Amino acid sequence: MAWVGLVLIYGLLKGGREIVKKKSLEKSSVMEVLFFYTLFSFLLVLPDAKNAMGLTPVQYGYVALKSFIIFLAWILSFKAIKKMPISLYGILDLSRVLFATLLGTIVLKETLGTNQIIGLILVASGLLLLKFKGGRKRGQKKEGAEASAIVVIFALGSCMLNAVSGLMDKILMKQMNSSQLQFFYMLFLVLYYLIYIICSKEKLHIANSLKNYWIWLLAIMFVVADRSLFLANAMAESKVTVMTLIKQSGCLVTILGGKFVFHEKNIGYKLLCAGVIVAGIVVAVL
C-alpha cells in the first residue's frame, strides 16, 4: 500500500499549493507566475535529464499532449484562484473526483468495489454540501456570489482537464519511468507558456518575479508532489478511482489556509463537510 502514502503526500502538497498560488498572485500576474513557476520547476528536474532520455516519437507526442492539457488547465485554475476565495476554489476542485472516476471506469475499465462506491457517495455528498450549502450568515451574501459564473466555469474546466491528465499519467507510467515523464512534461510546459507569451505579447516583470519567493516555493512543492504521484501511478496495484479520492485530502489544507491565511468565512461548516469527504476517502481505501 505504499502507493496510498505517495498519493496522500501529493494530496497534502496539492492543497498547500493552492494557498501558495494565491499568495504568489498577490505580487505577480497570472502569466508571470505560470511561466516562472514552470521554468523553476523544470530547472529543479534538469539534473535528472540523464535518466529521461530514450522515449519513442509516439511517446514524446503523448507527453506533449498531456503537457498541453495541463497548460490549459493551469491557465483556467490560476484565473479562477485569482478571482475567488481559496476555500471556495478548494470546494469546486473536489469535482474532479467525479470526472476522474467516470474516466477510470470507462477508459481503464476499473471496477468499483462496495467500499469504493460508498466512499465515492460520501465524497460526492460532501462536495454537494460544500457547494450548495456554503452557509449564509445574517446580512451576508453567499460566498459563491464573490465569484462570477465564468470564474466558476474556469475552475470546473480546470478540474475536468486535470482528471484527463491524471488518466494519462496512469497510462503513460506503464510505458516510461517517472524521470522521463516529469522531465519532458515540464519541458513542453515551459515551451507552451513561452510560445503563448510571445504570441500574446505579454509583458513579464522578470526582476519582480525572481524576487517573488512564493513562486520558488510553488515550484519545489510541485516537483515533489508530482514525483510522488508518478511513482504511485507506476505501481501496478494503484487504481485511478481510489487515487482520486485520496488526493482530495488536500481540501483540508486549502480550507484551513482560507481561515488562517486569508481570513475567509464559514470555515467551520466547510470543515464539517470536509470531514464527510475524508470519511469517504478512508472507506474507499480500506
C-alpha positions as CSV (number, residue, x, y, z in Angstrom):
1,M,0.0,0.0,0.0
2,A,3.0,2.3,-0.5
3,W,1.1,4.0,-3.3
4,V,-1.5,5.2,-0.9
5,G,1.1,7.1,1.1
6,L,2.6,8.6,-2.0
7,V,-0.8,9.8,-3.2
8,L,-1.5,11.2,0.3
9,I,1.7,13.2,0.1
10,Y,0.6,14.5,-3.3
11,G,-2.8,15.5,-1.9
12,L,-1.5,17.4,1.0
13,L,1.1,19.2,-1.1
14,K,-1.5,20.0,-3.7
15,G,-3.7,21.6,-1.0
16,G,-0.8,23.7,0.2
17,R,0.0,24.7,-3.4
18,E,-3.4,26.3,-3.9
19,I,-2.6,28.6,-0.9
20,V,0.8,29.4,-2.3
21,K,-0.6,30.1,-5.8
22,K,-3.0,32.7,-4.4
23,K,-0.1,34.3,-2.4
24,S,2.1,34.4,-5.4
25,L,-0.6,36.1,-7.4
26,E,-0.6,39.0,-4.9
27,K,2.8,40.0,-6.2
28,S,2.8,38.9,-9.9
29,S,0.4,38.5,-12.8
30,V,-1.1,35.1,-13.8
31,M,1.2,34.6,-16.7
32,E,4.3,35.7,-14.7
33,V,3.5,33.1,-12.1
34,L,2.7,30.4,-14.6
35,F,5.8,30.9,-16.7
36,F,8.3,31.2,-13.9
37,Y,6.7,28.5,-11.9
38,T,7.1,26.0,-14.7
39,L,10.5,27.3,-15.6
40,F,11.8,27.0,-12.0
41,S,10.2,23.5,-11.7
42,F,11.9,22.4,-14.9
43,L,15.3,23.7,-13.6
44,L,14.7,21.6,-10.5
45,V,14.3,18.4,-12.5
46,L,17.1,19.3,-15.0
47,P,19.8,17.3,-13.1
48,D,17.7,14.2,-13.7
49,A,17.9,14.6,-17.5
50,K,20.3,11.7,-17.8
51,N,17.5,9.3,-16.7
52,A,14.9,10.9,-19.0
53,M,16.2,10.0,-22.5
54,G,15.1,7.2,-24.7
55,L,11.4,7.8,-25.5
56,T,9.9,7.0,-28.9
57,P,8.4,9.7,-31.1
58,V,4.9,8.5,-30.2
59,Q,5.7,8.7,-26.5
60,Y,7.0,12.2,-27.0
61,G,3.7,13.0,-28.6
62,Y,1.7,11.6,-25.7
63,V,3.7,13.6,-23.2
64,A,3.3,16.7,-25.3
65,L,-0.4,16.2,-25.3
66,K,-0.5,15.7,-21.5
67,S,1.5,18.9,-21.1
68,F,-0.9,20.8,-23.4
69,I,-3.9,19.6,-21.3
70,I,-2.1,20.9,-18.2
71,F,-1.1,24.1,-20.0
72,L,-4.8,24.9,-20.5
73,A,-5.9,23.6,-17.0
74,W,-3.4,25.8,-15.2
75,I,-4.4,28.9,-17.1
76,L,-8.0,28.3,-16.1
77,S,-7.2,27.4,-12.5
78,F,-4.9,30.4,-11.9
79,K,-7.5,32.8,-13.3
80,A,-10.1,31.2,-11.0
81,I,-7.8,31.3,-7.9
82,K,-7.0,35.0,-8.5
83,K,-10.7,35.9,-8.5
84,M,-12.3,33.7,-5.9
85,P,-11.8,32.8,-2.2
86,I,-9.3,30.0,-1.9
87,S,-11.7,27.9,0.2
88,L,-14.3,28.2,-2.5
89,Y,-11.8,27.1,-5.1
90,G,-11.0,24.1,-2.9
91,I,-14.7,23.2,-2.9
92,L,-15.0,23.3,-6.7
93,D,-11.7,21.4,-7.1
94,L,-13.3,18.4,-5.4
95,S,-15.5,17.9,-8.5
96,R,-12.5,16.3,-10.2
97,V,-13.4,13.2,-8.2
98,L,-16.5,12.8,-10.4
99,F,-14.6,13.4,-13.6
100,A,-11.7,11.1,-12.8
101,T,-14.0,8.3,-11.5
102,L,-16.0,8.4,-14.7
103,L,-12.8,8.3,-16.8
104,G,-11.3,5.5,-14.8
105,T,-14.3,3.2,-15.1
106,I,-15.0,3.9,-18.8
107,V,-11.5,4.1,-20.2
108,L,-9.4,1.9,-17.9
109,K,-12.4,-0.5,-17.2
110,E,-11.7,-0.2,-13.5
111,T,-14.3,-1.7,-11.3
112,L,-15.6,-0.1,-8.1
113,G,-15.9,-2.4,-5.0
114,T,-18.5,-1.8,-2.4
115,N,-16.1,0.3,-0.3
116,Q,-15.2,2.5,-3.3
117,I,-18.9,3.1,-4.1
118,I,-19.7,4.1,-0.6
119,G,-16.5,6.3,-0.5
120,L,-17.5,8.0,-3.8
121,I,-21.0,8.6,-2.5
122,L,-19.6,10.2,0.7
123,V,-17.2,12.4,-1.3
124,A,-19.9,13.5,-3.7
125,S,-22.2,14.2,-0.7
126,G,-19.5,16.3,0.9
127,L,-19.0,18.2,-2.4
128,L,-22.7,18.9,-2.7
129,L,-23.0,20.1,0.9
130,L,-20.0,22.4,0.4
131,K,-21.1,23.6,-3.0
132,F,-24.7,24.3,-2.4
133,K,-24.9,24.9,1.4
134,G,-21.9,27.2,1.8
135,G,-23.7,28.9,4.6
136,R,-25.3,32.4,4.7
137,K,-24.7,34.5,7.7
138,R,-27.2,37.1,8.7
139,G,-26.7,40.2,6.5
140,Q,-24.1,38.5,4.4
141,K,-24.1,37.4,0.7
142,K,-23.4,33.8,-0.1
143,E,-19.7,33.3,-0.6
144,G,-20.2,31.9,-4.1
145,A,-21.5,35.3,-5.1
146,E,-17.9,36.6,-4.8
147,A,-17.1,34.6,-7.9
148,S,-18.8,35.2,-11.3
149,A,-20.3,32.4,-13.3
150,I,-17.4,32.5,-15.8
151,V,-14.8,32.1,-13.0
152,V,-16.7,29.1,-11.6
153,I,-16.7,27.6,-15.2
154,F,-12.9,28.2,-15.3
155,A,-12.5,26.2,-12.1
156,L,-14.7,23.3,-13.2
157,G,-13.0,23.3,-16.6
158,S,-9.6,23.0,-14.9
159,C,-10.9,20.1,-12.8
160,M,-12.1,18.2,-15.9
161,L,-8.7,18.7,-17.7
162,N,-6.8,17.7,-14.6
163,A,-8.8,14.5,-14.5
164,V,-7.9,13.7,-18.1
165,S,-4.2,14.4,-17.2
166,G,-4.5,12.0,-14.2
167,L,-5.8,9.3,-16.5
168,M,-2.9,9.8,-18.9
169,D,-0.5,9.6,-16.0
170,K,-1.7,6.1,-15.3
171,I,-1.4,5.0,-18.9
172,L,2.0,6.7,-19.6
173,M,3.6,5.3,-16.5
174,K,3.2,1.9,-18.0
175,Q,5.4,2.9,-20.9
176,M,8.1,5.1,-19.2
177,N,9.7,5.9,-15.9
178,S,8.9,8.9,-13.6
179,S,12.1,10.8,-14.6
180,Q,11.1,10.6,-18.3
181,L,7.6,11.7,-17.8
182,Q,8.4,14.6,-15.4
183,F,11.3,15.9,-17.4
184,F,9.6,16.2,-20.8
185,Y,6.3,17.1,-19.3
186,M,7.9,20.2,-17.7
187,L,10.0,20.9,-20.8
188,F,6.9,21.0,-23.0
189,L,5.0,23.2,-20.4
190,V,7.8,25.8,-20.4
191,L,7.7,25.8,-24.3
192,Y,4.0,26.2,-24.4
193,Y,3.9,29.1,-22.0
194,L,6.9,30.8,-23.8
195,I,5.0,30.5,-27.1
196,Y,1.9,31.9,-25.5
197,I,3.8,34.9,-24.1
198,I,5.5,35.6,-27.4
199,C,2.2,35.3,-29.4
200,S,0.2,37.3,-27.0
201,K,3.0,39.9,-26.4
202,E,2.5,39.5,-22.7
203,K,4.9,41.7,-20.6
204,L,6.9,39.9,-17.9
205,H,8.5,41.7,-15.0
206,I,11.5,39.4,-14.6
207,A,13.2,41.0,-11.6
208,N,9.9,41.2,-9.6
209,S,9.1,37.6,-10.5
210,L,12.5,36.4,-9.4
211,K,12.0,38.1,-6.0
212,N,8.6,36.5,-5.5
213,Y,9.6,33.7,-3.2
214,W,6.1,32.2,-3.4
215,I,6.8,31.2,-7.0
216,W,10.0,29.3,-5.9
217,L,8.1,27.6,-3.1
218,L,5.4,26.7,-5.5
219,A,7.9,25.1,-7.9
220,I,9.5,23.0,-5.1
221,M,6.1,21.7,-3.9
222,F,5.1,20.9,-7.4
223,V,8.2,18.8,-8.3
224,V,8.0,16.8,-5.0
225,A,4.2,16.2,-5.3
226,D,4.3,15.2,-9.0
227,R,7.2,12.8,-8.5
228,S,5.2,11.2,-5.6
229,L,2.2,10.8,-7.9
230,F,4.2,9.4,-10.9
231,L,5.8,6.8,-8.6
232,A,2.3,5.8,-7.3
233,N,1.0,5.5,-10.8
234,A,3.9,3.2,-11.7
235,M,2.7,0.7,-9.1
236,A,0.6,-2.0,-10.7
237,E,-1.8,-2.2,-7.8
238,S,-2.7,1.5,-7.8
239,K,-6.2,2.5,-9.1
240,V,-7.1,5.8,-10.6
241,T,-10.5,5.9,-9.0
242,V,-9.1,5.3,-5.5
243,M,-6.2,7.6,-6.1
244,T,-8.5,10.4,-7.0
245,L,-10.4,10.0,-3.7
246,I,-7.1,10.1,-1.7
247,K,-6.0,13.3,-3.5
248,Q,-9.0,15.1,-2.0
249,S,-7.3,15.1,1.4
250,G,-5.7,18.4,0.2
251,C,-9.0,20.1,0.6
252,L,-8.5,20.2,4.3
253,V,-5.2,22.1,3.8
254,T,-6.9,24.5,1.4
255,I,-9.9,25.2,3.7
256,L,-7.6,25.8,6.7
257,G,-5.5,28.1,4.6
258,G,-8.6,30.1,3.8
259,K,-9.2,30.5,7.5
260,F,-5.7,31.2,8.8
261,V,-4.0,32.8,5.8
262,F,-6.8,34.7,4.1
263,H,-9.3,35.0,7.0
264,E,-12.2,33.7,5.0
265,K,-15.7,33.0,6.5
266,N,-17.8,29.9,7.1
267,I,-14.7,27.7,7.7
268,G,-16.4,25.7,10.5
269,Y,-19.1,24.5,8.2
270,K,-16.6,23.7,5.4
271,L,-14.5,21.6,7.8
272,L,-17.6,19.7,8.8
273,C,-18.3,18.9,5.2
274,A,-14.7,18.1,4.6
275,G,-15.0,15.5,7.4
276,V,-17.6,13.8,5.3
277,I,-15.2,13.7,2.4
278,V,-12.3,12.4,4.5
279,A,-14.6,9.7,5.8
280,G,-15.3,8.7,2.2
281,I,-11.5,8.6,1.4
282,V,-10.9,6.3,4.4
283,V,-13.8,4.0,3.5
284,A,-12.6,3.8,-0.1
285,V,-9.0,2.7,0.7
286,L,-10.0,0.1,3.4
